Amino acid sequence: MSKPNRARYRLETVRRSYVEAVGGERVEFEVGPEDDPAVFSFPHPMFTPDDVQQELNDAKGDEVGARVLLGDQFGEFLAAGGDVNSVMLLYVGIRNEAQDKVAKVRPTKG
C-alpha cells in the first residue's frame, strides 16, 4: 500500500500506461493479397526482450534482423512474399513513433 505524500509507483501500472500509449506489446502486420493476407508479428520495440535486442544490435543486415524479430515465423513470412527490408523499416518506424508517444506519457501511481 502506498504511503501518503510519497512518490511511489507500481511497476505493473507504469508498464500498462506505456503499453496503452503505444498500442500493445506486439506489432502485427500483414503480407500478401489484400483479400487474404498472412498476419505476422514481432515484439514492440519498447518491449523487446534484452536477449532479442542484443541480437538485433549484433545483426549484420536486414535479413538477419528480420530473422531475429520474426523467429519461427520467418520461413512462413518469406513464403507469403514478405520483404525483409520492409520489416526492418517497420521496426524502425514503430520505434521512432514510440519515442514520440512515450515522451508524452505520465506514469500514474498505484
Buried (B, 14 or more C-beta within 10 A) or exposed (E): EEEEEEEEEEEEEBBEBBBEBBBEBEBEBEBBEEEEEBEBBBBBBBBBEEEBEEBBEEBEEBBBBBBBBBEEBBEEBBEBEBEBEEBBEBBEEBBEEBEEBEEEEEBEEE
